[in-house]
Amino acid sequence: MSGPDYSNYQQTCSQINETTIHTFKQQREIIGIIENVNKTFGDLYLQNIKNYSEYSQLDWNLIKQLNDIGSPQMETFEINNQQIQLSPTTLRYVQYSLDILTYMTKKQINDVSIIEVGGGYGFQAVLLYELARYFSININSYTIVDLPEANNMQNQYIRTCQTNIPYKTMVCYDITDKTFQRSNNSFFISNYALGEFTRELQNFYVETIVKKMAHGYICWNFSVGNPYVHNYFNQPTTISEEEDPQTNCPPVKSYIIRF
């Protein structure tokens, strides 16, 4: 990603500290890039969440606590007959967490090491770790690969959550072909990131990370200059479905890719 908007986003991420983390979701650059789901989509995500059998067990008090870090713009949602104020973006993260963990269960993955490329502000990592217990899944390690400025924001957020997640952040520029080893319990995640990169960057991540992962989950959101799913995912073991709800602009569609 490039351009003045993303440069401003990087600068905002780099300036987040232990004080400003409590209001960072009010920053225009953060709202525009990673905290941008509206109420209509929030309602659609919640409808999907209610279809999971784990829905009634979820600790919404914990989800609310994690949601509130950063003081996001919130809307009211009816959950378990209660009115709860949440950022609509949080409900997207909840849906994806449930979908990822359900897929892991289908693949009989009980112990897993996760590598995520493009980690937002770290919420996907925290939420997966906190919800994994409902699926009897143990997350052994969680690595977020991102720009150094985004890594700063992720570290500040995850530390503020006071979670026990065994995580680390890695600067994308430091990744080489020897950084990650092939493993049967490895799992790759990249939602609204890998698909938006140039083909050159996609090739880099496929070669250095994706090909070494046993399984993975991607929300493939196309960039204007590269409107195709990488050909690595054109194989019989890959499942590709339209994103639900669909967030891309017609006639282009985003896809959920599982492998």
PLY file of the C-alpha trace (Angstrom):
ply
format ascii 1.0
element vertex 259
property float x
property float y
property float z
element edge 258
property int vertex1
property int vertex2
end_header
0.00 0.00 0.00
1.20 3.50 -0.74
0.04 7.07 -1.10
-0.45 10.00 1.26
-3.30 8.38 3.21
-1.24 5.32 4.06
1.81 7.44 4.86
-0.31 9.36 7.34
-1.54 6.05 8.75
2.03 4.87 9.26
2.94 8.09 11.01
-0.10 7.82 13.30
0.78 4.22 14.17
4.35 5.18 14.98
3.20 7.81 17.49
0.91 5.56 19.53
2.21 5.04 23.04
0.98 3.77 26.41
-1.08 6.95 26.84
-2.53 7.52 23.37
-3.45 3.83 22.97
-6.55 4.63 25.03
-7.87 6.99 22.33
-6.13 5.79 19.15
-9.36 4.60 17.49
-10.51 8.21 17.33
-7.73 9.10 14.90
-8.94 9.78 11.37
-6.15 7.69 9.83
-7.00 4.68 12.02
-10.71 4.97 11.26
-10.07 5.18 7.53
-7.78 2.13 7.31
-8.69 -0.41 10.00
-11.68 0.80 12.03
-14.08 1.50 9.19
-17.07 -0.88 9.44
-20.47 0.85 9.59
-23.61 -0.09 11.52
-25.27 -1.79 8.52
-22.37 -4.19 8.11
-22.12 -4.61 11.88
-25.70 -5.91 11.89
-24.87 -8.33 9.08
-21.82 -9.65 10.91
-23.90 -10.11 14.06
-26.52 -12.10 12.14
-23.78 -14.43 10.94
-22.24 -14.70 14.42
-25.58 -15.90 15.81
-25.44 -18.89 13.45
-22.43 -20.34 15.26
-23.23 -22.81 18.03
-20.62 -21.10 20.22
-22.50 -17.78 20.09
-24.43 -18.30 23.33
-21.23 -19.20 25.20
-19.17 -16.17 24.22
-17.97 -13.85 26.96
-19.34 -10.58 25.63
-18.11 -8.72 28.69
-14.56 -9.63 27.70
-15.20 -8.75 24.05
-16.61 -5.41 25.22
-13.50 -4.74 27.33
-11.20 -5.45 24.39
-13.43 -3.38 22.12
-13.30 -0.34 24.40
-9.50 -0.03 24.35
-8.86 2.89 22.05
-12.28 4.56 22.56
-13.83 3.65 19.18
-16.98 5.08 17.64
-19.70 2.71 18.78
-23.19 1.58 17.86
-25.82 -0.30 19.86
-26.37 -3.99 19.14
-28.80 -6.45 20.73
-26.83 -9.44 21.96
-28.34 -12.11 24.23
-31.30 -9.81 24.93
-28.99 -7.01 26.06
-28.13 -3.70 24.43
-24.35 -3.57 24.04
-22.28 -0.69 22.68
-19.61 -1.96 20.29
-17.59 -0.81 17.34
-19.08 -2.51 14.25
-15.51 -3.44 13.31
-15.32 -5.61 16.42
-18.15 -7.76 15.10
-16.21 -8.36 11.91
-13.29 -9.60 14.02
-15.62 -11.85 16.03
-17.10 -13.39 12.88
-13.68 -14.05 11.37
-12.38 -15.50 14.64
-15.29 -17.94 14.83
-14.88 -18.86 11.18
-11.13 -19.44 11.52
-11.51 -21.53 14.67
-14.34 -23.55 13.10
-12.09 -24.28 10.13
-9.27 -25.35 12.44
-11.68 -27.72 14.16
-12.72 -29.16 10.80
-9.05 -29.77 10.02
-8.57 -31.36 13.46
-6.01 -28.76 14.49
-5.69 -28.81 18.28
-2.30 -27.13 18.71
-1.37 -24.37 16.32
1.28 -21.77 15.56
-0.18 -18.80 13.69
1.56 -16.32 11.38
-0.52 -13.29 10.39
0.56 -10.88 7.65
-1.00 -7.46 8.10
-2.23 -7.59 11.68
-4.35 -4.45 11.99
-4.01 -3.21 15.55
-3.57 -6.73 16.97
-7.21 -7.47 17.77
-7.43 -10.54 15.54
-4.56 -12.11 17.46
-6.03 -11.36 20.88
-9.55 -12.43 19.96
-8.45 -15.73 18.43
-6.44 -16.51 21.53
-9.34 -15.66 23.87
-11.97 -17.55 21.85
-9.85 -20.62 21.12
-10.92 -22.23 24.41
-14.47 -22.64 23.11
-13.03 -24.92 20.43
-10.47 -26.73 22.64
-7.67 -25.28 20.52
-4.30 -24.30 21.97
-2.44 -21.44 20.28
1.24 -22.16 20.91
2.54 -19.01 19.25
1.25 -16.05 17.27
3.50 -13.99 14.99
2.34 -10.75 13.37
4.31 -9.63 10.31
3.79 -5.98 9.43
5.38 -2.59 8.92
7.39 -1.35 11.92
4.91 1.46 12.60
2.00 -1.00 12.68
4.05 -3.32 14.90
4.32 -0.46 17.39
0.54 -0.06 17.49
0.03 -3.83 17.82
2.48 -4.07 20.71
0.84 -1.17 22.51
-2.65 -2.62 22.05
-1.82 -6.20 23.03
0.09 -5.08 26.13
-2.88 -2.95 27.17
-5.17 -5.99 26.81
-3.14 -7.78 29.50
-3.65 -11.05 27.71
-1.43 -14.12 28.03
-1.17 -14.65 24.29
2.31 -15.98 23.35
2.92 -13.48 20.56
5.65 -11.52 18.87
5.73 -8.95 16.10
8.13 -9.03 13.17
9.06 -6.25 10.76
8.17 -7.29 7.23
11.49 -6.01 5.88
13.33 -8.58 8.00
11.56 -11.61 6.51
13.71 -13.95 4.41
13.21 -17.41 2.96
14.84 -18.84 6.11
12.69 -17.00 8.65
9.96 -19.64 8.85
10.26 -23.41 8.66
7.73 -25.90 7.33
5.49 -27.22 10.08
2.39 -29.43 10.28
0.79 -27.23 12.95
1.34 -23.90 11.18
-1.54 -21.67 10.14
-1.43 -18.56 7.94
-3.82 -15.59 8.26
-4.09 -12.41 6.20
-7.39 -10.56 6.12
-7.63 -7.46 3.92
-3.85 -7.42 3.43
-2.25 -9.98 1.11
-4.83 -9.42 -1.65
-4.20 -5.67 -1.60
-0.45 -5.98 -2.19
1.28 -5.71 -5.54
1.89 -8.99 -7.32
5.60 -8.65 -6.51
4.86 -8.47 -2.77
2.34 -11.29 -3.02
4.99 -13.47 -4.67
7.40 -12.62 -1.84
4.98 -13.64 0.92
3.81 -16.76 -0.90
7.40 -17.93 -1.30
8.72 -16.99 2.14
5.67 -17.80 4.30
2.53 -19.19 2.65
4.16 -22.19 0.98
5.53 -23.29 4.36
2.15 -23.19 6.09
0.08 -26.34 6.53
-3.19 -24.42 6.46
-4.48 -20.88 6.21
-7.34 -18.40 6.03
-7.37 -15.25 3.92
-9.95 -12.61 3.17
-8.74 -11.68 -0.30
-9.62 -8.03 -0.93
-8.36 -6.95 -4.35
-6.33 -3.88 -5.14
-7.25 -1.77 -8.16
-3.98 -2.57 -9.90
-4.07 -6.31 -9.18
-7.61 -7.74 -9.39
-6.69 -11.44 -9.33
-6.25 -14.11 -6.69
-2.66 -15.36 -6.69
-2.32 -18.49 -8.83
-0.80 -20.39 -5.89
-4.33 -20.78 -4.54
-5.63 -22.40 -7.74
-5.30 -25.93 -6.38
-7.80 -28.68 -5.45
-7.13 -28.40 -1.70
-8.07 -24.70 -1.62
-11.62 -23.60 -0.79
-12.68 -20.23 -2.20
-16.02 -18.64 -1.32
-17.48 -15.17 -1.68
-17.06 -13.01 1.39
-20.24 -12.77 3.49
-21.21 -10.00 3.92
-19.62 -8.77 0.73
-17.58 -5.59 1.35
-16.08 -4.95 -2.07
-17.53 -2.60 -4.69
-19.55 -4.25 -7.49
-18.78 -5.84 -9.85
-15.58 -6.79 -7.96
-16.01 -9.25 -5.08
-13.80 -10.24 -2.15
-13.26 -13.92 -1.33
-12.55 -16.07 1.70
-9.76 -18.51 0.88
-9.10 -21.55 3.10
-6.34 -24.04 2.49
0 1
1 2
2 3
3 4
4 5
5 6
6 7
7 8
8 9
9 10
10 11
11 12
12 13
13 14
14 15
15 16
16 17
17 18
18 19
19 20
20 21
21 22
22 23
23 24
24 25
25 26
26 27
27 28
28 29
29 30
30 31
31 32
32 33
33 34
34 35
35 36
36 37
37 38
38 39
39 40
40 41
41 42
42 43
43 44
44 45
45 46
46 47
47 48
48 49
49 50
50 51
51 52
52 53
53 54
54 55
55 56
56 57
57 58
58 59
59 60
60 61
61 62
62 63
63 64
64 65
65 66
66 67
67 68
68 69
69 70
70 71
71 72
72 73
73 74
74 75
75 76
76 77
77 78
78 79
79 80
80 81
81 82
82 83
83 84
84 85
85 86
86 87
87 88
88 89
89 90
90 91
91 92
92 93
93 94
94 95
95 96
96 97
97 98
98 99
99 100
100 101
101 102
102 103
103 104
104 105
105 106
106 107
107 108
108 109
109 110
110 111
111 112
112 113
113 114
114 115
115 116
116 117
117 118
118 119
119 120
120 121
121 122
122 123
123 124
124 125
125 126
126 127
127 128
128 129
129 130
130 131
131 132
132 133
133 134
134 135
135 136
136 137
137 138
138 139
139 140
140 141
141 142
142 143
143 144
144 145
145 146
146 147
147 148
148 149
149 150
150 151
151 152
152 153
153 154
154 155
155 156
156 157
157 158
158 159
159 160
160 161
161 162
162 163
163 164
164 165
165 166
166 167
167 168
168 169
169 170
170 171
171 172
172 173
173 174
174 175
175 176
176 177
177 178
178 179
179 180
180 181
181 182
182 183
183 184
184 185
185 186
186 187
187 188
188 189
189 190
190 191
191 192
192 193
193 194
194 195
195 196
196 197
197 198
198 199
199 200
200 201
201 202
202 203
203 204
204 205
205 206
206 207
207 208
208 209
209 210
210 211
211 212
212 213
213 214
214 215
215 216
216 217
217 218
218 219
219 220
220 221
221 222
222 223
223 224
224 225
225 226
226 227
227 228
228 229
229 230
230 231
231 232
232 233
233 234
234 235
235 236
236 237
237 238
238 239
239 240
240 241
241 242
242 243
243 244
244 245
245 246
246 247
247 248
248 249
249 250
250 251
251 252
252 253
253 254
254 255
255 256
256 257
257 258
